Structures are given as structure tokens and as C-alpha cells.
Amino acid sequence: MHVSYNSLFLLNKVFVSPTSYNLRNLLCVYSKNHMYDVPELAEMKKRANMRSLKEMVMLLRGGSKIIRIAPSGGRDRPDTVTKDLYPAPFDASSLDNMRRIMENAGVPGHIYPLAILCYDIMPPPPQVEKEIGEKRLISFHGVGLSVAQKISFHEIAAACGDAEETGKKVAGHI
């Protein structure tokens, strides 16, 4: 009924991003790609990530939640040659984290791949930036949304030998 109130968003590297301040229902994690940018902050970042993941499990236990996670980092860029937009490859370890979160919640959960085409609203820089604060152009534009068939980790795992292989197979399937 009130989808927006039951939706949670897990975002990377937004603790100091000015574009994140107006979002509600936001759980933040530090990107593993930036975990050791400042080595003395790595332990603090890991603890913050654990708090966010534990909070997510607690919220899922209450049921009726939608969580949007970008297991590819969420910054899809156009192909350098064709300029076509495709979702970035999903990170297998991020997908495995989703599986573990759902299992730890202790209530039935469902995973549906969701693609949101919103590149023209606020495209990322052409190359991956290490620093926060790069120039971002914002414009009004339409959005595309696509939801795929439900993913079953257990069915895919039954056909695989180990957890690492399962994660790669799920990432490839999505």
C-alpha cells in the first residue's frame, strides 16, 4: 500500500555525499573498493557497515519491506564504443551478503532483479572517481524500470559445488 514507506535503500559511499541528505529510509555502507583509502579509518568503516547490515536484518524481521541494493555499485556507465547502457556486472560477494541477510532475518524473503535506467538524470563521470565531490550534472528526464523473474539462491546452489561458485553463477544469471 505505502511502498515508499516500506522501501529501504542501501547506498555506497554516501555518508558525506550532499545528494544523500534528503533521502529517507536510507542505510549507508562504505564501499569495499574504498575501505582502505584512509587506512586508519578502515576499522571504523567496517563497524559502520556491520551496524547497517544488522539494522537491515532487524527491519526485514518486521516483514513487508523492499530493499534496493546495487550489487554492482550502482554507477552504470555507457559502453565506451557503442555508448549503449547496460547494468554493470554484479559483485558475487554482494549477492552472497543479500542471501545471508535474508537467511538471518528468519522470515520468508524474495529477491527480484531490478534495473532502473536513470542515467540521463544524473550520469556518473565517464571514469571511476576515487574522490567524493566530482561535478555532477542533474537534469529532468524519464526513468525506465524493469523487474525480472525471482531469483532462488537455493535452486542455483543445489546445482553448484560451493558458495563461491554459487555467487558467481547467481551474478551471471542476473
Disulfide bonds with the S-S distance in Angstrom:
none
